[in-house]
Every structure is written in structure tokens, then in C-alpha cells.
Amino acid sequence: MRELLRKRVLFFGGKGGVGKTTCASAMALAAAREGRRVLLVSTDPAHSTADIFERPFDGTEREVYPGLTGVELDGAAEARRYVDKAKSEIARMFSPAVAKEAERQIELASGMPGVEEVALFDRMSDLIIDRFDTYDLLVFDTAPTGHTLRLLRMPDLVSSWIAALSRRRRALLALDRDIDRVRLSPEAVDPDQDPILRTLDERREKLEQVRARLMQHNFTGFVLVVIPERLPIEETARAAETLRDSNVNVCAVVVNRVLRADLRGACYDAPRTQEQVYVEDIKRQFAVYPLAWIPQLERDVYGLESLERVRAVLMQ
């Protein structure tokens, strides 16, 4: 796991309730303890990072430990910011009459499924690109598996959408340079000077940068967190296959909440027997990945003292 400290971007993902936030926070703490400048980003709607560090987290970056900065991204707030930004750009590029109708359409679309995911990915992209040189390591504590996989597919989906918009826009400019319907200023009609195409090109270039960062295995890694139970194992195995097929670097699997060997008594015999079956299954299904094992602690991870214990296990 120490090798992960050399990465620049780390994603922690897995089924809900397996301890992704704990593991992401412990890794961020470990990097900060090694003298690295770390940004810990929570995109999980549960937002447990504030509870673990016993410090307030919100949408602004704030230091929660020496060298460790935290930020929690709220889907609804990011969607509102995303919509307001789109409306501002439209007001800048179009006449008031056209802008007013476009804003109405945007407001109608803002409540559609998927808007929060697009907005979250937009903010994550900003952090990956704009804060890459500010921090030595960015750690993303992600939402449950399905949500995370959709986020990671976003560059391809949005790029296709932008490409289609650009083609349509160029076709309209070629068909009628005046385009009274959108009332562009005369000097903006040239495709090379068109503000809409320029904005779309800027978005496309940003997405290409993000995609490149996500696909650079020496820079970026994905850590899957699992517990020794049937459903988490099956979901994690599917996620690992999907990530591998998408050329995302799965660089470790953390097995959390493993019964300690020193626990004795009849109440542990049956659970340990069943757990051993799942442990062997994990070793078989994830044999190609480095495995880290975290024992079940006596109490929930809450506060730096208990988080330090998880950090110490990960860094063994």
C-alpha cells in the first residue's frame, strides 16, 4: 500500500457500507504523515468524512490535519452551481430574448436524472486539472459502485455530446452566417471566432485532459474496498472487470472488517468458518491485485485515534 503514496490521484470505491470513507481517509492521513500535500474529496452522499475527522467539511477546501485538506461535494449544490454557470455563459453569448428562453429550458432540464452526476463530474474535473499542481495527492472517496462507474464513464459520454453539438453548430454557421434566430454579432459568425464553438472546444479540451489523467496508470489508481461477504465480493468483482475493460488502473483491493485471529469463543466459530470461505474466494477472484487486510476493530472508526489504527495497518 505504500506504493500508492506515489500516485497523484487515487479513487476509493466499492459497495455501500464497506468502509470506503474510512480507507480513503486513512490513506490521505498516511500521505500527509509522509509530508505530502493531500486533498481528500468526498463525493459520497453519506458524507462521513466530517464524522471521521471530527471536523466540519463543506464545499470549500479547508485544512483538517497538517498537510491534509478536505472538501465534500454535494450533488444538489453542484447541480445548482452548474446550471447557474450555464445560464451565465448563455447570457454572455446570446441576445436577451434568446437567453431568456434558453434559461427557461435549462431550468426545466435541471431537474432531470443525471444532472447531479454531470455537475459532480464537472467539479471533480476542475479539481483534477486545476488543483493537480497545488497538491501532491488527490484522494477521492466516491459514492457506491454503480454511481462511481457512471462518473468514470462521463468523459466519453460528455465528449460525444459535445462533438455532436459542435457538428450541428458548424453546420448552422455554414448554412446561414447571419442566423437571425441567435443574433450573433457580425464578427462572431466566423466559426473560428464563434463564442459557442469556442466554449465547446474548451470543454472538449478539458475532458481530454481529464480522460488522459484518469488513464495514466503511473499517475492515477483505483482502490476497491470489500468486506468478506458474498454480495460485496460479487459486486466488487464486477466493478474490477468493468474498470479493467475501461483501462482504469485498479491498483489494490482492501479487505475490510476481517475477524481477528485472537478472538476466541463459540460465538466466533461459525462466523469465522463462513468468513474463511469468503476470504479464500477473495484471494482467488482478486489474485492479480495487491491485497490489504484490515481487521474488524472493537468500535466504529471515529476520530483521529481510531483512524490512526487503520492507517498503521494499511502502511504495514
C-alpha positions in Angstrom: 0.0 0.0 0.0 3.0 2.3 0.5 3.4 2.3 -3.3 0.0 4.1 -3.6 1.5 7.1 -1.9 3.5 7.7 -5.1 0.3 8.2 -7.1 -1.1 11.7 -7.8 -4.8 10.7 -7.9 -6.5 7.9 -6.0 -10.1 6.8 -6.1 -11.6 4.6 -3.4 -14.8 2.7 -4.4 -16.9 -0.2 -3.5 -20.3 -1.3 -2.4 -22.1 1.0 0.1 -21.2 0.3 3.7 -17.9 -1.5 3.2 -15.7 1.3 4.7 -14.6 3.3 1.6 -14.6 6.6 3.6 -12.5 5.0 6.4 -9.9 3.6 3.9 -9.8 6.8 1.8 -9.3 8.9 4.9 -6.7 6.6 6.3 -4.7 6.7 3.0 -5.0 10.5 2.9 -3.8 10.7 6.5 -0.9 8.3 5.7 0.2 10.5 2.8 0.0 13.7 5.0 2.1 12.0 7.7 4.7 11.3 5.0 4.9 15.1 4.3 2.8 15.1 1.1 0.2 17.8 0.4 -3.1 16.0 0.2 -6.6 16.9 -0.9 -9.3 14.5 0.4 -12.5 14.8 -1.7 -15.8 13.2 -0.7 -18.4 12.6 -3.4 -20.4 10.1 -1.4 -23.8 11.5 -0.5 -23.4 9.9 3.0 -20.5 12.3 3.7 -18.9 10.6 6.7 -15.5 12.3 6.3 -16.5 15.1 8.7 -17.6 12.5 11.3 -14.3 10.6 11.0 -12.1 13.7 11.3 -14.5 15.3 13.8 -14.1 18.5 11.8 -16.6 20.4 9.6 -16.4 19.7 5.9 -18.2 21.5 3.2 -17.8 22.6 -0.5 -14.8 24.7 0.2 -11.3 23.4 0.8 -10.2 23.5 4.4 -7.3 22.0 6.4 -8.4 19.2 8.7 -4.9 17.9 9.6 -1.4 19.3 8.9 -0.9 18.9 5.2 -4.4 17.4 4.7 -7.2 19.5 3.2 -10.7 18.2 2.9 -13.7 19.1 0.8 -17.2 17.5 0.5 -19.1 17.8 -2.8 -22.8 17.9 -2.5 -24.6 16.8 -5.7 -27.6 19.2 -5.4 -25.3 22.2 -4.7 -23.0 21.3 -7.5 -26.0 20.9 -9.9 -27.2 24.4 -8.9 -23.7 25.8 -9.5 -23.5 24.0 -12.8 -26.9 25.3 -14.0 -26.1 28.9 -12.9 -22.8 28.8 -14.7 -24.5 27.6 -17.9 -27.1 30.4 -17.7 -24.3 32.9 -17.2 -22.5 31.7 -20.3 -25.7 31.8 -22.3 -26.4 35.3 -21.2 -23.0 36.3 -22.3 -23.3 34.8 -25.8 -26.9 35.4 -26.8 -29.4 38.3 -27.1 -31.7 38.8 -24.1 -34.7 37.3 -25.8 -32.9 34.1 -26.8 -31.1 33.9 -23.5 -34.4 34.1 -21.6 -35.9 31.2 -23.5 -32.7 29.2 -23.2 -32.6 29.8 -19.4 -36.1 28.5 -19.2 -35.2 25.3 -21.0 -32.2 24.9 -18.8 -34.3 25.2 -15.6 -36.6 22.6 -16.9 -33.7 20.3 -17.7 -32.0 20.9 -14.4 -34.4 18.5 -12.6 -33.8 15.6 -14.9 -32.0 12.5 -13.8 -28.3 12.6 -14.3 -27.8 16.4 -13.9 -26.2 15.9 -10.5 -23.8 13.4 -11.8 -22.7 15.6 -14.7 -22.3 18.5 -12.2 -20.3 16.4 -9.8 -18.0 15.2 -12.6 -17.5 18.8 -13.7 -16.4 19.8 -10.2 -14.2 16.7 -9.9 -12.6 17.6 -13.3 -11.9 21.1 -12.1 -10.1 19.7 -9.1 -8.1 17.1 -11.1 -7.0 19.7 -13.6 -6.8 23.0 -11.6 -5.5 21.6 -8.3 -3.1 19.0 -9.7 -0.1 21.1 -9.0 -1.4 22.5 -5.7 -1.4 19.1 -4.1 0.8 16.1 -4.3 -2.1 13.7 -4.0 -5.8 13.9 -4.6 -7.9 11.2 -2.8 -11.5 10.7 -3.9 -13.9 9.0 -1.5 -16.6 8.0 -4.0 -20.2 7.0 -3.9 -21.3 3.4 -4.1 -20.0 1.4 -7.0 -22.7 2.0 -9.7 -22.6 5.7 -9.2 -18.8 5.8 -9.4 -18.7 3.8 -12.6 -21.1 6.2 -14.2 -18.9 9.1 -13.2 -15.8 7.5 -14.7 -17.7 6.9 -17.9 -18.7 10.6 -18.1 -15.7 11.8 -20.2 -16.8 9.5 -23.1 -20.5 10.4 -22.8 -20.0 14.1 -22.5 -17.3 14.2 -25.2 -19.8 12.5 -27.6 -22.4 15.1 -26.7 -20.1 18.0 -27.2 -18.9 16.6 -30.6 -22.5 16.4 -31.8 -23.2 19.9 -30.6 -20.1 21.2 -32.4 -21.0 19.5 -35.7 -24.5 20.9 -35.5 -23.2 24.4 -34.7 -20.8 24.4 -37.6 -23.5 23.2 -40.0 -25.7 26.0 -38.9 -23.0 28.6 -39.4 -22.2 27.2 -42.9 -25.9 27.2 -43.8 -26.6 30.8 -42.9 -23.9 33.1 -41.5 -26.4 35.6 -40.3 -28.5 33.2 -38.3 -31.1 35.8 -37.2 -32.5 33.3 -34.7 -29.5 33.5 -32.4 -28.4 37.1 -33.4 -24.7 36.8 -33.1 -22.6 39.9 -33.7 -21.1 40.0 -37.2 -17.6 39.4 -36.1 -18.6 36.3 -34.2 -20.2 34.5 -37.2 -16.8 33.2 -38.4 -16.5 29.6 -36.9 -13.0 30.4 -35.7 -14.4 33.3 -33.7 -17.8 31.9 -32.7 -18.1 32.0 -28.9 -20.3 28.9 -28.8 -17.8 26.8 -30.7 -15.0 28.3 -28.6 -16.8 27.3 -25.4 -17.5 23.8 -26.7 -13.9 23.4 -27.8 -12.7 24.5 -24.3 -15.0 21.9 -22.7 -13.7 19.2 -25.1 -10.1 20.0 -24.3 -10.8 19.9 -20.6 -12.4 16.5 -20.9 -9.5 15.2 -22.9 -7.2 16.4 -20.1 -9.3 14.6 -17.5 -9.5 11.4 -19.6 -5.7 11.4 -20.0 -5.2 11.8 -16.3 -7.6 9.0 -15.5 -5.9 6.7 -18.0 -2.3 7.4 -16.9 -1.6 4.4 -14.7 1.5 5.9 -13.2 -0.5 8.9 -12.0 -3.9 7.5 -11.2 -5.1 4.4 -9.4 -8.4 2.9 -8.2 -8.6 1.1 -4.9 -11.6 -1.2 -4.4 -12.8 -1.8 -0.8 -14.6 -5.0 0.0 -15.7 -6.9 3.1 -15.7 -10.8 3.4 -19.4 -11.2 2.5 -21.0 -12.7 -0.6 -22.8 -9.7 -2.1 -19.9 -7.2 -1.7 -17.5 -9.7 -3.3 -19.7 -10.2 -6.3 -20.3 -6.5 -6.8 -16.6 -5.7 -6.4 -15.6 -8.4 -8.9 -17.9 -6.9 -11.5 -16.6 -3.4 -10.8 -13.0 -4.6 -11.2 -13.8 -6.2 -14.5 -15.6 -3.0 -15.7 -12.7 -0.8 -14.6 -10.2 -3.0 -16.3 -12.2 -3.0 -19.5 -12.2 0.8 -19.3 -8.4 0.9 -18.9 -8.8 2.3 -15.4 -5.9 1.1 -13.2 -7.1 -1.0 -10.3 -4.0 -0.9 -8.2 -5.2 -2.5 -4.9 -8.1 -4.2 -3.1 -8.6 -3.5 0.6 -10.4 -6.2 2.5 -12.0 -4.6 5.5 -13.5 -5.9 8.7 -11.8 -9.2 8.9 -12.3 -11.1 12.1 -9.1 -11.0 14.2 -7.4 -14.3 14.9 -7.2 -13.7 18.6 -10.9 -13.7 19.1 -12.0 -16.8 20.8 -15.3 -18.3 21.8 -18.2 -20.2 20.4 -19.9 -17.1 19.1 -17.0 -16.6 16.7 -16.6 -20.2 15.5 -19.5 -20.2 12.9 -18.8 -16.7 11.6 -15.1 -17.4 11.2 -15.8 -20.6 9.3 -18.1 -18.8 6.9 -15.7 -15.9 6.6 -12.8 -18.2 5.7 -14.8 -19.4 2.7 -15.2 -15.7 1.6 -11.5 -15.0 2.3 -10.4 -17.8 0.0 -12.9 -16.5 -2.6 -11.4 -13.0 -2.4 -7.9 -14.4 -2.8 -9.0 -16.3 -5.8 -11.0 -13.6 -7.5 -8.6 -10.8 -6.9 -5.4 -12.7 -7.2 -4.0 -10.2 -9.8 -4.2 -7.3 -7.4 -2.3 -6.4 -4.2 -4.5 -7.2 -1.2 -4.5 -5.3 2.1 -6.4 -6.8 5.1 -7.9 -4.6 7.8 -9.2 -6.4 11.0 -12.6 -5.6 12.5 -12.0 -3.0 15.2 -13.7 -3.1 18.6 -15.7 0.0 17.7 -16.5 2.3 14.8 -13.8 4.4 13.3 -14.5 7.9 14.6 -11.8 10.4 15.3 -8.1 10.5 14.6 -7.1 8.0 17.2 -9.1 5.1 15.6 -8.2 6.4 12.1 -4.5 6.2 13.0 -5.0 2.5 13.7 -6.4 1.9 10.2 -3.5 4.0 8.8 -0.9 1.9 10.6 -2.4 -1.4 9.3 -2.5 -0.1 5.7 1.1 1.1 5.9 2.5 -2.2 7.3 
